[in-house]
Amino acid sequence: MKTLIKMLLLACLILPYSLNEPVRADPPGDPPPLPGGHGSGTNQPPATAPIDGGIGILFLLGIAWAGMKSKSDRQDGA
């Protein structure tokens, strides 16, 4: 029970800081120039991709898995 309380306390302390600022993937370096006569002739870098939602989901699933594993270990040992 103490381990579960410690894990929940740690999650409550870390989660607000991890959700405070959006995390975005770095855009790739300078893209290669377009071949002649292709498109508008300007080469614009792609937009960044958000990755914060996936990290939050993985974090919560990890906490749930650890809690279930802890509960099953206690039941097997008792």
C-alpha positions as CSV (number, residue, x, y, z in Angstrom):
1,M,0.0,0.0,0.0
2,K,2.9,2.4,0.8
3,T,4.3,1.8,-2.7
4,L,1.0,2.6,-4.4
5,I,0.7,5.8,-2.3
6,K,4.3,6.8,-3.2
7,M,3.6,6.2,-6.9
8,L,0.4,8.2,-6.9
9,L,2.2,11.0,-5.0
10,L,5.0,11.0,-7.5
11,A,2.5,11.0,-10.4
12,C,0.7,14.0,-8.9
13,L,3.9,15.9,-8.6
14,I,5.3,15.1,-12.1
15,L,2.1,15.2,-14.2
16,P,1.3,19.0,-13.8
17,Y,4.9,19.9,-14.9
18,S,4.8,17.5,-17.9
19,L,1.6,18.9,-19.2
20,N,2.5,22.6,-18.6
21,E,4.2,23.3,-21.9
22,P,3.5,21.6,-25.2
23,V,6.2,19.4,-26.6
24,R,6.9,19.5,-30.3
25,A,9.3,17.5,-32.5
26,D,12.1,19.4,-34.0
27,P,11.7,20.2,-37.7
28,P,14.2,18.5,-39.9
29,G,17.2,20.5,-41.2
30,D,17.2,22.4,-44.4
31,P,15.2,20.5,-46.9
32,P,16.9,19.7,-50.3
33,P,16.2,22.1,-53.1
34,L,13.3,21.3,-55.4
35,P,14.1,20.3,-59.0
36,G,13.8,23.1,-61.6
37,G,10.3,23.8,-62.8
38,H,8.6,22.1,-59.9
39,G,5.8,23.8,-57.9
40,S,6.1,27.5,-56.8
41,G,9.9,27.5,-56.6
42,T,9.9,28.3,-52.8
43,N,11.1,25.7,-50.4
44,Q,9.2,25.9,-47.1
45,P,10.0,23.7,-44.1
46,P,7.3,21.4,-42.8
47,A,5.3,22.2,-39.7
48,T,6.3,20.6,-36.4
49,A,4.4,17.6,-35.1
50,P,2.9,17.6,-31.6
51,I,4.0,14.7,-29.5
52,D,2.7,15.7,-26.0
53,G,-0.6,13.8,-26.2
54,G,1.1,10.5,-26.9
55,I,3.6,11.0,-24.1
56,G,0.8,11.7,-21.6
57,I,-1.1,8.6,-22.6
58,L,2.0,6.4,-22.3
59,F,2.7,7.9,-18.9
60,L,-0.8,7.1,-17.6
61,L,-0.8,3.6,-19.1
62,G,2.6,3.0,-17.4
63,I,1.1,4.1,-14.1
64,A,-1.9,1.8,-14.5
65,W,0.3,-1.2,-15.5
66,A,2.6,-0.6,-12.5
67,G,-0.4,-0.5,-10.2
68,M,-1.9,-3.7,-11.6
69,K,1.5,-5.4,-11.4
70,S,2.0,-4.3,-7.8
71,K,-1.5,-5.5,-6.9
72,S,-1.0,-8.9,-8.5
73,D,2.4,-9.3,-6.9
74,R,0.9,-8.6,-3.5
75,Q,-1.9,-11.2,-4.1
76,D,0.5,-13.8,-5.2
77,G,2.9,-13.3,-2.3
78,A,0.2,-13.2,0.4
